[in-house]
Amino acid sequence: MTTNAEKYNKWIVVLSIAIPLVVAALFGVKINVELPVFLPPIYASVNALTSLVLIVAVWAVKNNRIALHQKLMKTAIGLSVLFLTMYVLYHMTSNSTTFKAQGFIKTIYLLILISHIILSIAVIPFVLITYVRAITNSITLHKKIAKITFPLWLYVTVSGVVVYLMISPYY
């Protein structure tokens, strides 16, 4: 017999593989369109807002504000989708910016950037599994994986803002 959560497993696997592959493929697509706004500070702000929403969502659940927690988590997922859409759109319409600083600061930048990229891919199945466990009312399992998902997701959102702040002088 298949449980409710097992019905979603195929989608979790498909999305966890497809999202990074589609993003990587779209990085190879360049369209000659000038956007009406400069997206990096906007999507960095969306990342910062996502960080705040995640923190407030944890506060909400720890204070037994379950309905608020649910709304905040759906908001965090929506903000992450919005971020990713703007991020890909920017890179499809603009040349990549090079971090020009040298020495120790460049090493720090690269460590943060590489960890950000790797964990932004790794967090996808964690977010999806955590969400599925919540919507299928597998609350014990949801809590267990959420303890891993939250710090990963928070690191990805915060490190994204840090990467933006570090590279912004070179735009």
Long-range contacts (C-beta under 8 A, 24 or more apart in sequence): 3-136, 4-136, 4-137, 4-138, 5-132, 5-133, 5-136, 5-138, 5-141, 8-128, 8-132, 8-136, 11-128, 12-125, 12-128, 12-129, 12-132, 13-125, 15-124, 15-128, 16-124, 16-125, 16-128, 19-84, 19-124, 20-121, 20-124, 23-84, 23-88, 26-88, 26-91, 26-92, 27-88, 27-91, 27-92, 29-92, 30-92, 30-93, 31-92, 31-93, 32-93, 33-93, 34-93, 35-89, 35-90, 35-93, 35-94, 38-171, 39-86, 39-87, 39-89, 39-90, 40-90, 40-164, 40-168, 40-171, 41-164, 41-168, 42-86, 43-82, 43-83, 43-86, 43-87, 43-90, 43-164, 44-160, 44-161, 44-164, 44-165, 46-79, 46-82, 46-83, 46-86, 47-83, 47-157, 47-158, 47-160, 47-161, 47-164, 48-157, 48-161, 49-79, 50-76, 50-79, 50-80, 50-83, 50-157, 51-154, 51-157, 51-158, 51-161, 53-79, 54-150, 54-153, 54-154, 54-157, 55-154, 58-150, 70-134, 73-131, 73-134, 76-153, 77-127, 77-131, 80-127, 80-157, 83-160, 97-167, 97-170, 97-171, 98-170, 99-166, 99-167, 99-170, 100-170, 105-166, 109-163, 109-166, 109-167, 112-159, 112-162, 112-163, 112-166, 113-163, 115-155, 115-159, 116-155, 116-156, 116-159, 116-160, 116-163, 119-152, 119-155, 119-156, 119-159, 120-156, 120-160, 122-152, 123-149, 123-152, 123-153, 123-156, 126-152, 126-153, 127-153
